[in-house]
Amino acid sequence: MGNSMWKWAVVCAVLCVAACGGGDSNGTNPPVSDEDDGGQMDVVEEPDTQEPPPDGSDLVDADDPTDDAETPDTNDPPEEDVQEPPEDVDNPPEDTDVPDADEPDVDEPDADDPPVPVELTDLVAYVDTQARFNRAVRLSDGTFVVTGQVGDMAWVPEQTPVDEIGAGEINSAAEGGALAVMIHMSADLQEIKRVVHMPAGTALDVTRVRTTEIPGQPTGDMYISGQRQVGDVQQDGYYIARLDNNFVDGPPTALVWAYNVRAKPRRAGGFQGTSAFKSIQPWDVGADGKVVYGLGAEYDFDWAAIERLTADGQRDVVEHWPAHWLEVGGEYYDPASTYDGEGSVSHSGIVLKAGRRGSLRSRTQADFDLLQDDGNGGVERKGRFPDDYYFTEPCTADSCPGRGPGYTGYSTSDKPTQRLGGVVIDRRTNHIYLGYSTQSRFGN
């Protein structure tokens, strides 16, 4: 590394998506951030301005100045398998009653004494088979759905319903007999109420599960995601699907729709290993049924972005997102409804490629020069958008230079695609919270 100093910068952004995708950016949930990593990279002087075709068939950014590199990056650190904690299913301790001071033989508690917590019990459940369980989510009736992968169904107790549902449009051919499974369990985790799985040779697993209800309301529509296994590495990634039922109102019997998210391994790593986008599967669903998700490969030459699906599983147009792709090809960077050219807007996105048009950079000098609360008691954080951190000037409609370093002394590396660690939607407001990191270096 010589005398260079390296830094992985972690930034959090909050966006508001109302009916038209606009609104303010004041959320109520804490942002989700990704873990930091390290690496040795160079600086990109002039980021590209081109985008893959709107159908998502090519995640290579053809005009990127780093795209001609053919030697895989062997100095990259091994990718972390980021494990997200399961959803918190424990009830908070209730207030403890204070004994009546007038009761005989009962001492009045000291006002400074801490409350006595309610005793909680840990439960451990075992399954006698080769299995991997990824998530557990508590439903509004107190029961649980556990997701994962199993090798067979011989472990399921007799008389327990076992339902196979089709894999729909999921592009996957899992090997070795793996079954993507959802297990409906009683509130005390002692009874398996039902098992739902996809056919062998389709999806590799069920990794994540999300529902659309506002907190405190009955369980809403249920969405799942999981890993795909394909022969062509260029088609690798994960799937997102909507179920036709949620286990509370009834058992799922089919996928309403499924969408194949492209998340091939890093070209900088010789297309070996697994994209962090595939392993993390960063997505969430709002109360409106719309899904915000990430695609691509992290810390790479090629492509990464955030997009949104409609409740029907189609790529969505979001009015005020920074990039829009056109049905006839090309891009548009003003509000989607103002486009009056040939054809129409196909879909919108947030480019996770620092320095490029459509990323989270200021578009005016006033926004770029804005000073905000730095979180340390000062007002020294410069720029309205998080990617302003690395550059010397804004990304305007006429010019989007990639020159650094920014006001902190840090620049982006030569692998400017960013790593999306999490997406969280506050379903009370449909505000979106993102946690992502950027590979960067100190100085020029």
C-alpha positions as CSV (number, residue, x, y, z in Angstrom):
1,M,0.0,0.0,0.0
2,G,3.0,2.3,0.2
3,N,2.2,5.5,2.0
4,S,-1.4,5.5,0.8
5,M,-4.1,5.6,3.4
6,W,-7.3,3.7,2.6
7,K,-10.7,4.0,3.9
8,W,-14.1,2.4,3.4
9,A,-16.6,5.1,3.8
10,V,-20.1,4.1,5.0
11,V,-22.9,6.5,4.2
12,C,-26.5,6.4,5.0
13,A,-29.2,8.1,3.0
14,V,-32.9,8.6,3.6
15,L,-35.4,9.1,0.8
16,C,-39.1,9.5,0.8
17,V,-41.3,7.7,-1.7
18,A,-44.8,9.0,-1.7
19,A,-47.4,8.1,-4.3
20,C,-45.3,9.8,-6.9
21,G,-41.9,9.1,-5.3
22,G,-41.5,12.6,-4.0
23,G,-41.9,14.3,-0.6
24,D,-39.5,15.2,2.2
25,S,-36.8,13.0,3.7
26,N,-37.7,13.0,7.3
27,G,-38.0,9.4,8.3
28,T,-38.8,7.7,11.6
29,N,-36.8,4.5,11.5
30,P,-33.0,4.4,12.1
31,P,-30.9,4.0,9.0
32,V,-29.4,0.6,8.2
33,S,-25.7,0.6,7.6
34,D,-23.2,-1.9,6.2
35,E,-20.0,-3.1,7.7
36,D,-16.7,-1.6,6.6
37,D,-14.1,-3.6,4.7
38,G,-10.7,-2.7,3.2
39,G,-8.8,-2.9,-0.1
40,Q,-6.2,-1.3,-2.3
41,M,-7.5,0.6,-5.3
42,D,-6.8,3.5,-7.6
43,V,-8.7,6.6,-8.5
44,V,-11.1,7.0,-11.4
45,E,-10.7,10.5,-12.9
46,E,-13.6,10.5,-15.3
47,P,-16.6,8.2,-14.4
48,D,-18.8,7.0,-17.2
49,T,-22.2,8.3,-18.1
50,Q,-23.8,5.3,-19.8
51,E,-26.2,2.7,-18.5
52,P,-27.0,-0.9,-19.4
53,P,-30.2,-1.4,-21.6
54,P,-33.5,-1.0,-19.7
55,D,-34.2,-4.7,-19.8
56,G,-31.3,-5.3,-17.4
57,S,-29.7,-7.9,-19.7
58,D,-26.3,-6.4,-19.4
59,L,-24.8,-5.2,-16.2
60,V,-21.5,-4.1,-17.8
61,D,-21.0,-0.4,-18.0
62,A,-19.4,-0.4,-21.5
63,D,-18.0,3.2,-21.5
64,D,-16.5,3.0,-18.0
65,P,-12.8,3.9,-18.3
66,T,-11.9,0.9,-16.0
67,D,-13.9,-1.6,-18.0
68,D,-11.0,-2.5,-20.3
69,A,-9.1,-4.1,-17.4
70,E,-8.8,-7.8,-18.1
71,T,-6.7,-8.9,-15.2
72,P,-8.8,-10.1,-12.2
73,D,-8.1,-8.2,-9.0
74,T,-6.2,-10.8,-6.8
75,N,-5.6,-8.3,-4.0
76,D,-9.2,-7.8,-3.0
77,P,-10.0,-9.0,0.5
78,P,-12.3,-12.1,0.7
79,E,-16.0,-11.1,0.7
80,E,-17.8,-11.2,4.0
81,D,-20.9,-13.3,4.4
82,V,-23.0,-10.7,6.1
83,Q,-25.5,-12.3,8.3
84,E,-28.5,-10.2,9.2
85,P,-30.0,-10.9,12.7
86,P,-33.4,-12.4,12.8
87,E,-36.3,-10.2,13.5
88,D,-36.8,-9.5,17.2
89,V,-39.6,-11.7,18.3
90,D,-39.2,-11.3,22.1
91,N,-41.9,-9.4,24.0
92,P,-40.5,-6.5,26.0
93,P,-40.8,-7.0,29.8
94,E,-44.0,-5.6,31.3
95,D,-44.0,-3.1,34.1
96,T,-43.7,-4.8,37.4
97,D,-46.4,-4.1,40.0
98,V,-45.1,-2.3,43.1
99,P,-46.5,-3.9,46.3
100,D,-49.0,-1.9,48.3
101,A,-47.3,-0.1,51.1
102,D,-50.3,-0.6,53.4
103,E,-50.2,-4.4,53.1
104,P,-48.9,-6.1,56.3
105,D,-45.5,-7.7,56.3
106,V,-44.6,-6.1,52.9
107,D,-41.7,-3.6,52.8
108,E,-42.3,-0.6,50.7
109,P,-39.7,-0.6,47.9
110,D,-37.1,2.0,47.8
111,A,-37.8,4.6,45.1
112,D,-34.2,4.2,43.8
113,D,-34.5,0.4,43.4
114,P,-34.6,-0.8,39.8
115,P,-37.8,-2.5,38.6
116,V,-37.8,-6.3,38.8
117,P,-37.8,-7.6,35.2
118,V,-40.2,-10.3,34.1
119,E,-38.5,-13.6,33.6
120,L,-38.1,-14.5,29.9
121,T,-37.5,-18.0,28.6
122,D,-35.3,-19.0,25.7
123,L,-36.6,-21.7,23.4
124,V,-34.5,-23.9,21.3
125,A,-36.1,-26.1,18.6
126,Y,-34.3,-28.8,16.6
127,V,-35.0,-30.4,13.2
128,D,-33.6,-33.9,12.6
129,T,-32.4,-33.4,9.1
130,Q,-29.8,-31.6,7.0
131,A,-31.1,-28.1,7.0
132,R,-30.2,-24.4,7.1
133,F,-32.6,-21.9,8.5
134,N,-32.2,-18.2,7.6
135,R,-35.0,-16.2,9.1
136,A,-37.8,-16.3,11.6
137,V,-40.7,-13.8,11.5
138,R,-43.5,-13.5,14.0
139,L,-47.0,-13.2,12.6
140,S,-49.9,-11.2,14.1
141,D,-51.5,-14.3,15.5
142,G,-48.3,-15.1,17.5
143,T,-47.2,-18.0,15.3
144,F,-43.9,-18.0,13.4
145,V,-42.7,-18.6,9.9
146,V,-39.1,-20.0,9.6
147,T,-37.4,-19.9,6.2
148,G,-34.4,-21.8,4.8
149,Q,-33.3,-24.9,2.9
150,V,-33.8,-28.6,3.8
151,G,-32.6,-31.8,2.1
152,D,-35.9,-33.8,2.4
153,M,-39.2,-34.0,4.2
154,A,-38.6,-37.2,6.2
155,W,-38.3,-35.1,9.4
156,V,-41.8,-33.7,9.2
157,P,-44.1,-35.3,11.8
158,E,-46.9,-37.5,10.5
159,Q,-50.3,-35.7,9.9
160,T,-48.5,-32.4,9.4
161,P,-49.6,-30.8,6.1
162,V,-46.8,-30.5,3.5
163,D,-47.6,-28.4,0.5
164,E,-45.5,-27.9,-2.7
165,I,-46.0,-24.7,-4.5
166,G,-44.6,-24.0,-8.0
167,A,-41.5,-21.8,-8.5
168,G,-43.2,-19.7,-11.1
169,E,-40.8,-17.6,-13.2
170,I,-37.8,-18.1,-10.8
171,N,-34.7,-18.7,-13.0
172,S,-32.9,-21.4,-10.9
173,A,-32.0,-25.1,-11.0
174,A,-30.7,-26.0,-7.6
175,E,-28.6,-29.1,-7.5
176,G,-28.4,-31.9,-4.9
177,G,-32.1,-32.1,-4.1
178,A,-32.2,-28.9,-2.0
179,L,-35.7,-27.7,-1.1
180,A,-36.5,-24.0,-0.5
181,V,-38.8,-24.2,2.5
182,M,-41.1,-22.2,4.8
183,I,-42.1,-23.8,8.1
184,H,-45.2,-22.5,9.9
185,M,-44.7,-23.0,13.7
186,S,-46.8,-22.5,16.8
187,A,-46.3,-19.6,19.1
188,D,-44.2,-21.7,21.5
189,L,-42.2,-23.2,18.6
190,Q,-43.1,-26.7,19.8
191,E,-45.5,-27.6,16.9
192,I,-45.0,-27.6,13.2
193,K,-48.3,-26.5,11.8
194,R,-47.5,-26.7,8.1
195,V,-44.5,-26.9,5.7
196,V,-44.5,-25.2,2.4
197,H,-41.7,-25.8,-0.1
198,M,-40.8,-25.3,-3.8
199,P,-40.0,-28.2,-6.0
200,A,-36.5,-29.8,-5.9
201,G,-34.3,-28.4,-8.7
202,T,-35.7,-24.9,-8.6
203,A,-34.9,-22.2,-6.0
204,L,-31.9,-22.9,-3.8
205,D,-33.6,-21.6,-0.6
206,V,-35.9,-19.0,1.0
207,T,-33.7,-16.5,2.7
208,R,-35.8,-13.5,3.7
209,V,-39.5,-12.8,4.3
210,R,-41.2,-9.5,4.6
211,T,-44.9,-8.4,5.0
212,T,-46.7,-5.2,4.2
213,E,-48.7,-4.4,7.4
214,I,-48.1,-1.3,9.4
215,P,-46.6,-2.3,12.8
216,G,-49.3,-3.4,15.2
217,Q,-51.8,-4.4,12.5
218,P,-52.8,-7.9,11.2
219,T,-50.2,-9.5,9.0
220,G,-50.4,-8.2,5.4
221,D,-49.2,-9.6,2.1
222,M,-46.1,-11.8,2.3
223,Y,-43.0,-11.4,0.1
224,I,-40.0,-13.7,0.1
225,S,-36.5,-13.8,-1.5
226,G,-33.9,-16.4,-1.9
227,Q,-30.8,-17.5,-3.8
228,R,-30.9,-18.8,-7.3
229,Q,-28.5,-21.3,-8.8
230,V,-27.8,-21.1,-12.5
231,G,-25.3,-22.5,-15.0
232,D,-24.5,-19.1,-16.6
233,V,-22.7,-16.9,-14.1
234,Q,-23.9,-13.8,-16.0
235,Q,-27.5,-14.7,-15.0
236,D,-26.6,-15.3,-11.3
237,G,-28.4,-13.5,-8.5
238,Y,-31.5,-13.9,-6.3
239,Y,-35.3,-13.8,-6.6
240,I,-38.0,-11.8,-5.0
241,A,-41.6,-13.2,-5.0
242,R,-45.0,-12.4,-3.6
243,L,-47.0,-15.2,-2.1
244,D,-50.8,-15.6,-2.5
245,N,-51.4,-15.9,1.2
246,N,-49.7,-15.2,4.5
247,F,-50.2,-18.2,6.8
248,V,-52.6,-16.2,9.0
249,D,-55.4,-15.8,6.5
250,G,-54.5,-19.1,4.9
251,P,-51.6,-21.2,3.7
252,P,-49.7,-20.0,0.5
253,T,-50.6,-22.1,-2.5
254,A,-48.7,-20.2,-5.3
255,L,-46.5,-17.3,-6.1
256,V,-48.4,-14.3,-7.4
257,W,-45.3,-13.2,-9.3
258,A,-41.5,-13.7,-9.1
259,Y,-38.7,-11.4,-10.2
260,N,-35.1,-12.5,-11.0
261,V,-32.6,-9.9,-9.7
262,R,-29.3,-9.9,-11.5
263,A,-26.3,-10.0,-9.1
264,K,-23.4,-11.8,-10.8
265,P,-20.0,-12.1,-9.1
266,R,-17.5,-9.2,-9.3
267,R,-15.7,-8.9,-12.6
268,A,-12.8,-7.4,-10.6
269,G,-12.5,-10.8,-8.9
270,G,-12.6,-12.9,-12.0
271,F,-16.3,-13.7,-11.6
272,Q,-15.5,-16.0,-8.7
273,G,-17.4,-16.2,-5.5
274,T,-20.7,-14.6,-4.8
275,S,-21.9,-11.0,-5.1
276,A,-22.7,-9.4,-1.8
277,F,-26.0,-8.3,-3.4
278,K,-26.9,-12.0,-3.7
279,S,-25.8,-13.0,-0.2
280,I,-27.3,-10.0,1.6
281,Q,-30.4,-9.7,-0.6
282,P,-31.0,-6.0,0.3
283,W,-34.7,-5.2,-0.2
284,D,-37.8,-4.3,1.7
285,V,-41.5,-3.8,0.9
286,G,-43.7,-0.9,1.7
287,A,-47.3,-0.8,2.9
288,D,-48.2,-0.1,-0.7
289,G,-46.7,-3.5,-1.8
290,K,-43.9,-1.8,-3.7
291,V,-40.4,-3.4,-3.4
292,V,-37.2,-1.5,-3.2
293,Y,-34.2,-3.7,-4.0
294,G,-30.5,-3.7,-4.9
295,L,-28.8,-5.3,-7.9
296,G,-25.3,-5.8,-9.3
297,A,-21.9,-6.4,-7.8
298,E,-20.0,-4.4,-5.1
299,Y,-16.6,-2.7,-5.5
300,D,-16.4,-3.5,-9.1
301,F,-16.0,-2.0,-12.6
302,D,-19.4,-3.0,-13.8
303,W,-22.8,-2.1,-12.3
304,A,-24.9,-1.7,-9.2
305,A,-28.1,0.2,-8.6
306,I,-31.3,0.4,-6.6
307,E,-34.6,0.0,-8.3
308,R,-38.3,-0.5,-7.3
309,L,-40.9,-3.0,-8.3
310,T,-44.7,-2.3,-8.4
311,A,-47.0,-4.4,-6.3
312,D,-47.5,-6.4,-9.5
313,G,-43.8,-7.2,-9.8
314,Q,-42.9,-4.8,-12.6
315,R,-40.0,-2.3,-12.7
316,D,-41.4,1.0,-11.4
317,V,-41.1,4.7,-12.4
318,V,-40.3,6.9,-9.3
319,E,-40.9,10.5,-10.0
320,H,-37.9,12.1,-8.2
321,W,-35.3,9.4,-8.2
322,P,-32.1,10.6,-9.9
323,A,-32.1,8.4,-13.0
324,H,-34.7,7.3,-15.4
325,W,-34.3,4.9,-18.3
326,L,-36.2,5.3,-21.5
327,E,-38.1,2.6,-23.5
328,V,-36.2,3.8,-26.7
329,G,-32.8,3.7,-24.9
330,G,-30.9,6.4,-23.1
331,E,-31.4,8.1,-19.8
332,Y,-33.2,11.1,-18.3
333,Y,-32.2,12.9,-15.1
334,D,-35.1,15.3,-14.4
335,P,-38.4,14.4,-12.8
336,A,-39.9,11.5,-14.7
337,S,-43.2,13.3,-15.5
338,T,-41.3,16.2,-17.3
339,Y,-39.9,13.9,-20.0
340,D,-41.5,14.8,-23.4
341,G,-39.3,13.1,-25.8
342,E,-39.8,10.0,-28.0
343,G,-41.4,7.0,-26.2
344,S,-41.8,7.0,-22.5
345,V,-39.9,6.4,-19.3
346,S,-39.3,2.6,-18.7
347,H,-38.2,2.6,-15.1
348,S,-36.2,4.6,-12.5
349,G,-33.2,3.9,-10.3
350,I,-30.5,5.2,-8.0
351,V,-27.1,4.5,-9.5
352,L,-24.7,2.9,-7.0
353,K,-21.6,3.9,-8.9
354,A,-20.0,6.9,-7.2
355,G,-19.2,9.8,-9.5
356,R,-21.7,8.9,-12.2
357,R,-24.9,10.7,-13.2
358,G,-27.8,9.2,-11.4
359,S,-25.9,8.6,-8.2
360,L,-26.5,10.4,-4.9
361,R,-24.6,13.6,-5.8
362,S,-25.7,17.3,-5.8
363,R,-26.8,18.7,-9.1
364,T,-26.3,22.4,-8.2
365,Q,-23.5,24.4,-6.7
366,A,-25.8,25.6,-3.8
367,D,-26.6,22.0,-2.8
368,F,-22.9,21.0,-3.1
369,D,-21.8,23.9,-0.9
370,L,-24.5,23.3,1.7
371,L,-23.2,22.8,5.3
372,Q,-25.2,20.4,7.5
373,D,-25.0,18.9,11.0
374,D,-22.0,16.6,11.1
375,G,-23.2,14.5,14.0
376,N,-20.4,15.6,16.2
377,G,-21.8,18.9,17.4
378,G,-20.7,20.9,14.4
379,V,-22.1,22.0,11.1
380,E,-19.2,20.9,8.9
381,R,-20.7,18.2,6.7
382,K,-20.6,19.5,3.2
383,G,-23.1,18.7,0.5
384,R,-26.8,17.8,0.4
385,F,-26.1,14.2,-0.9
386,P,-23.8,11.6,0.5
387,D,-21.6,11.0,-2.6
388,D,-20.6,14.7,-2.5
389,Y,-18.1,13.5,0.1
390,Y,-15.6,12.4,-2.6
391,F,-15.7,15.1,-5.3
392,T,-14.5,18.7,-5.9
393,E,-17.7,19.9,-7.6
394,P,-21.3,19.0,-8.3
395,C,-22.7,16.7,-11.0
396,T,-24.7,19.2,-13.0
397,A,-26.9,18.7,-16.1
398,D,-24.0,20.0,-18.3
399,S,-21.0,18.4,-16.5
400,C,-20.5,15.5,-14.1
401,P,-16.7,15.4,-13.4
402,G,-15.3,12.7,-11.2
403,R,-12.5,14.7,-9.9
404,G,-11.5,14.2,-6.2
405,P,-10.6,14.4,-3.5
406,G,-13.6,15.9,-1.8
407,Y,-13.5,18.3,1.2
408,T,-12.5,15.4,3.5
409,G,-9.4,14.5,1.4
410,Y,-11.0,11.2,0.2
411,S,-11.6,10.0,-3.4
412,T,-13.3,7.0,-4.8
413,S,-11.2,4.0,-5.9
414,D,-11.0,2.6,-9.4
415,K,-13.8,0.2,-8.5
416,P,-16.6,2.7,-7.9
417,T,-19.7,0.4,-7.6
418,Q,-21.0,0.6,-4.1
419,R,-22.1,-2.1,-1.6
420,L,-25.7,-1.9,-0.5
421,G,-25.9,-3.4,3.0
422,G,-29.5,-2.9,3.7
423,V,-32.9,-1.4,2.7
424,V,-35.5,-0.6,5.3
425,I,-38.9,0.9,4.6
426,D,-40.9,2.6,7.4
427,R,-44.4,1.3,6.4
428,R,-46.1,4.1,8.4
429,T,-44.7,6.6,5.9
430,N,-43.1,4.6,3.1
431,H,-39.9,6.4,3.8
432,I,-36.8,4.5,2.5
433,Y,-33.6,4.0,4.5
434,L,-30.4,2.8,2.8
435,G,-27.1,1.7,4.2
436,Y,-24.2,1.5,1.7
437,S,-20.5,1.7,1.6
438,T,-17.9,3.1,-0.9
439,Q,-14.4,1.9,-1.5
440,S,-12.2,5.0,-1.3
441,R,-8.6,6.3,-0.7
442,F,-7.0,9.3,0.9
443,G,-5.5,11.9,-1.4
444,N,-4.9,11.8,-5.1
